Amino acid sequence: MSHSLQQEILSIIGKTKEIHMNQLDMFEALSNYGIDSLDMINILFDIQDRYDIEISEASIDNKEWSTVDKILYQLKLRGVCNELTEKELIRE
Amino acid sequence: MIGIRNIGGYIPERRDDNFAKAHKYALDRAFIEKKIGIVATARKGDDQCASDMCKLALLDLQKRDSNCLDNVDCICVCTQNGDYQLPQTSAVLHQKLNLPIECAAFDISLGCSGYIYALHIMRGFMLENQFRKGLLFTADPYSTIISDNDKNTDLLFGDAATVTLLTDNPIYEVGKGSFGTFGDKHAALIKRNAEKLFMNGREIFNFVMTYAPILVNQCLANNKVVKEDIDLFLVHQASKYVVEKLAQRISVLPEKMPFCATNYGNTVSSSVPLLLHRYFEDSHYHKLLLCGFGVGLSMSATMLRRL
């Protein structure tokens, strides 16, 4: 797992909602940390902006960006990160 | 020079209480209060049309300037929900105000960016024809086109009207405008013929956060000022969240970019002039930057300088 990318994602989330990195479970839905739909729009906007990618409405509806791990996986699919996500590391 | 002499506004007394709708939309009070920022939306009377609301805005203007209707050369109504499909609402209003046949009357079909567009169109039209006095109305009663089961729009939009008196003896000079259109995103906020209004909130949020800062910076540069020179940024009151995030994105202090629509909602083309109405008589505000964005998707910005 790319540590710096993970840090960046956590920092983007932290900008919208004050959550300490240590409190965040990578596999827990962000909504369970009090991140509401508007916060999520803002987080995904920042991710799009930062990594110059497009996030489709359908992928959000399908909850493909709903946890930190899923966000990292989606970024990997788009070539932002070439390393394995934590889930994949666990599977390995 | 043609600029803004005065401004009047009308917000219907009737309100829809958003807290009362919280349960229906599975939202908590804090989300409505702190994020949407709109606790009530203004609702016109069932028998009221855009032109009726314009007339009531004019009554407010007359309290500030009793002679505002004398020798009016032209009127313009900015609306996308006029009294009829045709004729133009400005013609209906022309009759309701008993204006003379020499008075020009036309509509402009734009939404949340409309006021700034209309200011520049009116100024150009008046200068071109050597007119000295014009009235620019905004009225877009969205309550007629929103579904009361759509939380994306039902909790946001409110009804209101404004009128801006433009004369050759202004209090605020209108600076250089900046405009933009993203026609490929027109379906993000659309009312198809028999349907109710549809809004893709995320797409509009992305559009605003990406392009509004660029347009604002362009407008500042066109007017040869920097953002620190601006006393107030009066931006379209889409929602509290949008205004707060935009302030962050432009790096402007929240108090310089106020959100004031808590008790009446997003009033489309009336949103920016209602803000202007609120601050108009305070002479501390010398330089104002106005910015509107929405239906189109379209955006506009301009600068006002107190003389």
Interface residues (C-beta under 8 A of the other chain):
Chain A: D36 L38 I41 N42 L44 F45 Q48 D49 E57 I60
Chain B: F31 K35 N200 G201 R202 E203 F205 N206 M209 T210 Y241 K245
